[in-house]
Amino acid sequence: MVSAFVSLGGVSGISGIRGLKKSSRRRNLVWMDAGNGNGNGASTAPLPKDAMKDQSGMMDLDLTGSVPRRNTRAVRVGDILIGGANPVVIQSMINEDTMDIDGSYRAIRKLHEEGCEIVRLTVPSLAHAHAVGFIKEKLRTEYEDVPLVADVHHNGMRIALEVAKHVDKVRINPGLYVYEKPDPNRVEYTEEDFKKLAEQMKEKLEPLIVSLRDQGKAMRIGVNHGSLAERMLFTYGDTPEGMVESALECIRICRELDFHNLIISMKASKVPVMLSAYRLLAQRLEAEGMNYPLHLGVTEAGDGEYGRIKSTLGIGTLLAEGIGDTIRVSLTEDPVKEIPVGYGILQGLGLRRTMVEYVACPSCGRTLFNLETVLHEVREATKHMPGLSIAVMGCIVNGPGEMADADYGYVGRGPGTIALYRGREEIRVVPEEDGVQELIRLLQGDGVWVDPPELSAEQEETVEAEAVAA
């Protein structure tokens, strides 16, 4: 039975799905194979003492409370670095037809102003590739040089070569670059067949690889679960292994041409498939001495709450294991709505601080004020100060202890009174009706407070519309 955890350069990654249960008679931990409901194959032998140090029997866990990062090389995309010791980068993609230069410009600018650091656009034809040049120039002259990624599919070498002049990164799907007509009489793909098709792919990709290499630009090898090449499907099935082999074939071609500005993705709409593919890729890259950064995403996640949950489960799980250097939350909504979800995932894991961190209890019978209303008031008053951590706690019983990591605290002290804290220290007790204003006064006195930025006319209209909708 294989180990449940493998070391990825000091980072723990789950290699198999296993469950743990405690024996009712002994304090030994019993490893159970998830695919075996009756427990056959489980061992009740005491685990080595070292394995018990984290009280779970799972080895190589980081018990410091911090999220480790897989060691990767840094790849430049415009003025952004992905991988290395750099923060995890937020990406998205516009919905506009790239031929609509003004519309694409506005969409890219809107995403960037929301916090999106790299923007992708689709380039289905040579005319679209030329249009990207005008979009890039408009961004440079009227706004700023936002890093752009071109999505090129279906034997689009002429398109890719043209658009490579104008963007900072080109994304290709290796499953779509060499067409293989399915043969109903085929019984296998031989090693010779694989070599021949790999050579065909190299011939197709070499001009693009050389162009990007010589310009100092990047490529994303973007494998999709739903569009694997025929030889991968035939040999490996519709599996994470087929996805990984597809990526590795393309990576080796790039390495033969001395091109290393690579970012790899393994996207799938099913979270378990996506998790398995990225974990396996991380293992294979480690085994072969490659340290390329990874782009995470659950493709076609859908919309609304469920789309956000799926994205968070897939992206957040891998980031918590140290896997991932840039992310895109894919929602069937305005792409601008993807950005807060991405930043929320990163902030929740402590990987980036891009907004105020609010710590709040769920409320109970001891709560001395309307917690939901007060949390909203505190957030509205302080949300413009990213990096700050503020706790809003309903009562004194758990408040000071539970909010120990917060910079400031707002705690129910007694009927009609609020205690304000700086860290663990109670600073003053104030009437409940003055609580929010007194918190602001405390922040001002500590030199922490900054005045909120003035809203543009467009932003004021948005705020008013949201207030009416609420």
C-alpha distance (Angstrom), angle and dihedral (degrees) to the residues before:
residue distance angle dihedral
M1 . . .
V2 3.80 . .
S3 3.77 123.4 .
A4 3.80 114.5 -91.2
F5 3.77 91.5 -133.7
V6 3.78 131.0 42.7
S7 3.75 127.4 -165.1
L8 3.80 114.7 -115.1
G9 3.77 101.6 -171.6
G10 3.79 91.3 -50.0
V11 3.82 94.1 -36.0
S12 3.79 121.5 111.3
G13 3.78 115.9 -129.7
I14 3.79 125.3 178.2
S15 3.79 108.7 -118.0
G16 3.78 97.6 180.0
I17 3.78 137.0 19.5
R18 3.74 108.6 -109.6
G19 3.76 136.0 160.6
L20 3.77 131.0 -142.3
K21 3.78 128.8 -147.9
K22 3.78 132.7 172.0
S23 3.78 120.0 -121.0
S24 3.80 111.3 -114.7
R25 3.80 90.9 -139.9
R26 3.77 103.6 39.6
R27 3.79 135.9 29.6
N28 3.79 90.6 -120.8
L29 3.78 118.6 121.0
V30 3.80 115.3 -124.1
W31 3.81 119.3 -146.7
M32 3.80 110.6 -142.0
D33 3.80 124.9 -165.0
A34 3.81 106.0 -127.5
G35 3.78 92.6 -142.4
N36 3.82 92.1 55.6
G37 3.76 111.3 70.1
N38 3.82 95.4 -177.6
G39 3.78 93.4 59.2
N40 3.80 95.9 -116.4
G41 3.76 111.1 161.4
A42 3.80 93.6 28.0
S43 3.78 116.5 137.8
T44 3.80 122.3 -142.9
A45 3.80 93.8 -171.9
P46 3.82 111.9 126.8
L47 3.77 112.1 -96.6
P48 3.79 119.0 -119.5
K49 3.79 113.3 -86.3
D50 3.82 92.1 -114.0
A51 3.79 90.5 59.0
M52 3.79 91.1 57.4
K53 3.80 95.0 58.9
D54 3.82 93.2 97.3
Q55 3.85 92.9 43.0
S56 3.80 92.1 -122.3
G57 3.78 104.1 77.3
M58 3.81 90.1 -121.7
M59 3.77 112.7 127.7
D60 3.80 129.6 -142.2
L61 3.79 95.6 24.6
D62 3.79 119.0 153.3
L63 3.81 103.9 -125.2
T64 3.81 97.4 -178.6
G65 3.79 94.4 89.8
S66 3.79 92.7 -117.3
V67 3.81 125.7 116.5
P68 3.82 112.3 -118.8
R69 3.80 122.1 -144.9
R70 3.78 128.6 -136.6
N71 3.80 110.1 -115.2
T72 3.80 108.4 -106.9
R73 3.78 138.9 162.5
A74 3.80 118.1 -105.4
V75 3.81 115.3 -110.4
R76 3.81 119.9 -164.8
V77 3.80 120.0 -133.9
G78 3.80 107.0 178.8
D79 3.80 105.7 -55.0
I80 3.83 92.7 -21.8
L81 3.81 125.2 92.9
I82 3.80 117.8 -150.0
G83 3.80 118.3 -160.6
G84 3.76 131.2 2.2
A85 3.79 112.0 78.0
N86 3.81 92.0 -32.4
P87 3.82 123.1 120.0
V88 3.80 118.2 -92.8
V89 3.82 106.2 -89.3
I90 3.83 125.9 -130.4
Q91 3.81 118.0 -136.2
S92 3.79 137.1 177.0
M93 3.80 140.9 167.8
I94 3.80 132.3 -122.9
N95 3.81 121.9 -124.9
E96 3.80 96.9 -148.4
D97 3.79 124.2 110.6
T98 3.80 103.8 -101.3
M99 3.81 89.1 -135.1
D100 3.81 86.6 68.6
I101 3.79 95.5 81.2
D102 3.80 97.8 179.2
G103 3.80 93.4 43.0
S104 3.81 92.0 48.3
Y105 3.80 90.8 47.8
R106 3.82 91.3 52.9
A107 3.81 92.8 46.4
I108 3.82 93.0 49.3
R109 3.79 92.1 47.0
K110 3.81 91.9 48.4
L111 3.81 91.4 51.7
H112 3.79 92.6 46.6
E113 3.80 92.7 49.1
E114 3.80 88.4 51.9
G115 3.82 89.7 56.7
C116 3.81 104.0 -90.3
E117 3.80 106.4 144.4
I118 3.83 101.2 -168.0
V119 3.82 124.9 28.4
R120 3.80 126.5 -157.9
L121 3.80 127.0 -156.4
T122 3.77 132.6 -175.8
V123 3.81 121.2 -110.0
P124 3.83 109.6 -169.8
S125 3.82 98.1 160.4
L126 3.79 143.9 24.7
A127 3.81 89.7 -105.1
H128 3.81 89.1 56.3
A129 3.82 89.6 49.7
H130 3.82 90.4 55.4
A131 3.82 90.1 47.2
V132 3.81 90.2 56.7
G133 3.80 88.4 63.0
F134 3.80 90.2 58.8
I135 3.81 91.7 45.8
K136 3.81 91.1 51.9
E137 3.80 91.9 48.8
K138 3.81 92.0 48.6
L139 3.81 90.0 51.9
R140 3.82 91.3 50.3
T141 3.80 95.1 48.5
E142 3.82 101.7 36.3
Y143 3.82 103.7 28.9
E144 3.81 125.1 -4.9
D145 3.78 139.4 -59.7
V146 3.82 99.3 -84.3
P147 3.84 112.3 -169.1
L148 3.81 108.2 -107.8
V149 3.81 132.1 -160.5
A150 3.80 123.2 -160.4
D151 3.80 119.9 -145.1
V152 3.83 108.9 -146.5
H153 3.82 124.3 178.8
H154 3.80 143.9 167.4
N155 3.79 108.7 37.6
G156 3.78 90.2 -42.1
M157 3.79 99.5 158.4
R158 3.82 97.0 137.0
I159 3.79 88.7 46.8
A160 3.80 92.0 47.9
L161 3.81 93.5 49.0
E162 3.80 91.8 51.2
V163 3.78 96.9 44.8
A164 3.84 91.1 45.3
K165 3.82 86.3 71.9
H166 3.80 91.4 61.8
V167 3.81 108.7 34.1
D168 3.80 135.5 60.1
K169 3.80 97.4 -130.6
V170 3.80 137.0 17.4
R171 3.79 121.1 -148.3
I172 3.79 118.1 -151.4
N173 3.80 131.7 -178.5
P174 3.83 107.5 -140.6
G175 3.80 91.0 -156.6
L176 3.80 90.9 67.0
Y177 3.80 102.7 44.1
V178 3.82 101.7 79.2
Y179 3.79 113.8 38.6
E180 3.79 114.5 -139.3
K181 3.77 117.6 -173.1
P182 3.82 109.5 -141.3
D183 3.81 111.8 -111.8
P184 3.83 112.4 -151.2
N185 3.81 89.9 -160.5
R186 3.80 96.2 53.6
V187 3.79 115.2 116.9
E188 3.81 99.0 -179.6
Y189 3.79 147.7 -8.7
T190 3.79 108.2 -120.2
E191 3.78 125.5 -147.9
E192 3.80 86.7 -106.1
D193 3.82 90.5 54.3
F194 3.81 90.3 53.0
K195 3.80 92.0 49.2
K196 3.79 91.9 49.2
L197 3.81 93.3 49.9
A198 3.80 91.5 44.6
E199 3.81 88.6 55.0
Q200 3.80 89.7 50.8
M201 3.78 89.7 51.6
K202 3.81 90.7 48.6
E203 3.81 90.5 52.7
K204 3.80 89.8 50.7
L205 3.81 96.0 45.7
E206 3.80 102.3 36.4
P207 3.84 97.2 85.1
L208 3.82 91.0 51.4
I209 3.80 94.0 44.0
V210 3.80 91.9 49.9
S211 3.82 91.4 47.0
L212 3.81 93.2 51.1
R213 3.80 91.8 42.8
D214 3.80 93.3 51.6
Q215 3.82 92.4 46.2
G216 3.81 93.0 47.8
K217 3.80 91.0 -120.3
A218 3.81 131.2 137.6
M219 3.80 139.8 -114.3
R220 3.77 130.0 -152.8
I221 3.78 114.6 -149.5
G222 3.78 96.4 -150.8
V223 3.80 112.7 -169.5
N224 3.80 116.9 -170.6
H225 3.79 123.1 -159.7
G226 3.80 90.4 -138.1
S227 3.81 98.3 52.3
L228 3.79 109.5 46.6
A229 3.81 118.9 152.3
E230 3.80 116.8 -97.8
R231 3.81 93.4 -110.1
M232 3.81 91.1 53.6
L233 3.79 92.7 48.0
F234 3.80 92.5 46.8
T235 3.81 94.5 47.0
Y236 3.80 103.5 35.3
G237 3.78 103.9 15.9
D238 3.76 124.7 -134.2
T239 3.80 90.8 -41.8
P240 3.80 143.1 126.3
E241 3.81 87.8 -107.3
G242 3.80 90.1 59.7
M243 3.80 89.9 49.8
V244 3.79 92.3 51.1
E245 3.81 93.7 46.7
S246 3.81 89.1 50.9
A247 3.79 91.0 54.5
L248 3.80 94.3 44.3
E249 3.80 91.9 52.1
C250 3.80 89.6 55.7
I251 3.82 93.6 42.7
R252 3.81 91.3 54.2
I253 3.81 90.7 53.0
C254 3.81 89.7 53.1
R255 3.79 91.6 48.2
E256 3.80 91.4 50.9
L257 3.81 86.6 57.6
D258 3.82 92.4 46.9
F259 3.80 93.2 -112.9
H260 3.79 116.6 141.7
N261 3.81 106.3 158.1
L262 3.78 88.4 109.2
I263 3.78 134.6 145.2
I264 3.81 118.7 -175.3
S265 3.81 131.5 -152.8
M266 3.84 133.2 -174.1
K267 3.79 104.8 -168.3
A268 3.78 126.2 -177.7
S269 3.80 134.1 159.9
K270 3.82 91.4 -131.9
V271 3.80 111.0 76.5
P272 3.85 96.4 -147.2
V273 3.82 90.8 51.8
M274 3.79 91.5 47.9
L275 3.82 92.1 48.7
S276 3.80 93.0 48.8
A277 3.80 93.3 47.2
Y278 3.81 95.1 51.6
R279 3.80 93.3 43.9
L280 3.80 91.6 50.0
L281 3.81 91.3 46.3
A282 3.80 91.4 51.0
Q283 3.82 89.7 51.6
R284 3.80 93.7 47.6
L285 3.80 93.6 47.1
E286 3.79 89.9 49.5
A287 3.81 91.5 48.8
E288 3.80 91.9 51.3
G289 3.80 95.1 45.2
M290 3.82 95.7 -110.1
N291 3.78 122.3 138.4
Y292 3.80 105.4 -175.8
P293 3.82 116.9 154.1
L294 3.80 119.9 -109.6
H295 3.81 130.2 -130.5
L296 3.82 111.6 -147.1
G297 3.77 128.9 -152.5
V298 3.79 145.0 136.2
T299 3.78 102.3 -132.8
E300 3.81 120.6 -140.2
A301 3.81 91.2 8.5
G302 3.80 91.2 163.1
D303 3.78 126.5 -136.4
G304 3.77 142.8 -65.1
E305 3.76 125.7 20.3
Y306 3.80 95.7 -26.4
G307 3.80 93.4 51.9
R308 3.79 89.1 52.4
I309 3.80 92.2 47.1
K310 3.82 92.5 50.8
S311 3.80 92.0 48.5
T312 3.79 92.5 47.5
L313 3.80 92.7 48.5
G314 3.80 93.3 50.7
I315 3.78 101.4 37.3
G316 3.80 97.1 34.1
T317 3.81 95.0 48.4
L318 3.80 93.0 53.9
L319 3.80 94.2 43.2
A320 3.80 89.1 51.9
E321 3.82 87.6 56.0
G322 3.81 91.0 51.3
I323 3.81 95.3 -103.9
G324 3.81 118.8 129.0
D325 3.80 139.3 51.4
T326 3.81 103.4 -169.5
I327 3.80 132.2 19.6
R328 3.77 142.5 -160.8
V329 3.81 122.5 -166.0
S330 3.83 105.2 -150.3
L331 3.81 112.1 -151.0
T332 3.80 130.8 167.4
E333 3.80 88.4 -126.6
D334 3.78 138.9 78.3
P335 3.84 102.5 -45.2
V336 3.81 89.3 -129.2
K337 3.82 87.1 71.8
E338 3.81 90.0 61.7
I339 3.79 94.0 66.0
P340 3.84 99.9 67.7
V341 3.82 89.5 48.7
G342 3.79 91.2 53.3
Y343 3.77 93.7 47.0
G344 3.79 89.5 46.3
I345 3.80 91.1 55.5
L346 3.81 91.8 49.1
Q347 3.80 93.8 45.4
G348 3.81 92.2 46.7
L349 3.81 89.3 56.7
G350 3.80 93.1 43.9
L351 3.81 91.9 -116.3
R352 3.81 94.9 122.4
R353 3.79 136.2 10.3
T354 3.78 106.8 -146.8
M355 3.79 100.3 143.1
V356 3.79 141.1 22.8
E357 3.81 112.7 -69.6
Y358 3.81 110.4 -133.0
V359 3.80 119.4 -161.5
A360 3.80 112.4 -165.4
C361 3.79 134.3 163.4
P362 3.82 119.1 -126.4
S363 3.85 91.7 -116.3
C364 3.81 127.4 -115.3
G365 3.81 140.4 -177.4
R366 3.83 90.8 -65.4
T367 3.82 93.2 59.2
L368 3.79 110.2 120.7
F369 3.82 99.9 -160.6
N370 3.80 141.0 21.4
L371 3.78 96.4 -72.6
E372 3.81 96.8 -170.9
T373 3.80 92.9 52.2
V374 3.80 94.6 45.3
L375 3.82 93.1 46.9
H376 3.81 88.3 53.6
E377 3.84 90.9 49.9
V378 3.80 92.5 48.4
R379 3.80 91.4 47.6
E380 3.80 93.5 49.3
A381 3.80 90.4 50.5
T382 3.81 97.4 46.7
K383 3.82 109.5 23.0
H384 3.82 92.4 104.9
M385 3.83 92.8 69.5
P386 3.83 106.9 78.4
G387 3.78 116.5 -165.8
L388 3.81 93.8 39.5
S389 3.82 121.3 114.5
I390 3.83 118.4 -151.3
A391 3.81 127.3 179.7
V392 3.81 124.1 -153.5
M393 3.80 109.5 -167.6
G394 3.79 127.9 178.8
C395 3.80 100.7 -139.8
I396 3.79 145.0 5.8
V397 3.83 94.3 -108.4
N398 3.80 97.4 80.6
G399 3.79 100.8 1.7
P400 3.82 104.8 94.5
G401 3.80 94.4 40.5
E402 3.79 98.5 42.8
M403 3.80 93.1 47.2
A404 3.80 94.8 48.2
D405 3.81 93.4 122.0
A406 3.81 94.4 51.3
D407 3.80 122.7 101.1
Y408 3.82 92.7 -139.3
G409 3.78 135.1 13.4
Y410 3.80 137.9 -153.3
V411 3.82 108.5 -163.4
G412 3.80 134.7 175.4
R413 3.83 102.9 -114.7
G414 3.78 100.4 177.0
P415 3.80 139.4 -39.3
G416 3.81 106.5 -36.2
T417 3.82 95.2 -3.8
I418 3.80 135.4 101.5
A419 3.82 128.9 -159.2
L420 3.80 116.1 -146.8
Y421 3.79 118.1 -152.0
R422 3.77 137.0 -163.3
G423 3.79 102.1 -155.9
R424 3.81 105.6 -48.6
E425 3.80 94.3 -22.6
E426 3.80 120.6 99.4
I427 3.81 106.6 -134.7
R428 3.79 105.0 178.9
V429 3.81 144.4 -17.5
V430 3.81 115.7 -130.5
P431 3.81 138.6 174.9
E432 3.79 112.8 -84.1
E433 3.80 93.1 -119.4
D434 3.82 89.9 58.6
G435 3.81 96.1 43.1
V436 3.80 100.3 106.7
Q437 3.80 95.1 42.5
E438 3.81 90.9 47.2
L439 3.82 89.5 51.1
I440 3.80 88.8 54.0
R441 3.81 89.5 48.3
L442 3.82 89.9 52.2
L443 3.82 90.7 51.1
Q444 3.80 90.3 48.3
G445 3.80 91.9 49.6
D446 3.82 90.6 51.5
G447 3.81 91.8 50.7
V448 3.80 90.6 -117.1
W449 3.79 99.1 110.5
V450 3.79 122.2 97.8
D451 3.78 123.9 -176.8
P452 3.81 114.6 -108.2
P453 3.81 114.6 -103.2
E454 3.77 118.6 -101.8
L455 3.79 113.4 -101.0
S456 3.77 122.2 -123.9
A457 3.80 118.1 -123.6
E458 3.80 89.6 -102.9
Q459 3.82 91.8 51.0
E460 3.82 91.5 48.4
E461 3.81 89.5 53.1
T462 3.80 89.8 50.9
V463 3.82 92.2 49.7
E464 3.80 90.9 49.2
A465 3.80 91.7 48.6
E466 3.80 91.3 50.0
A467 3.81 91.0 48.6
V468 3.81 91.1 51.4
A469 3.81 91.0 47.4
A470 3.80 90.6 50.0
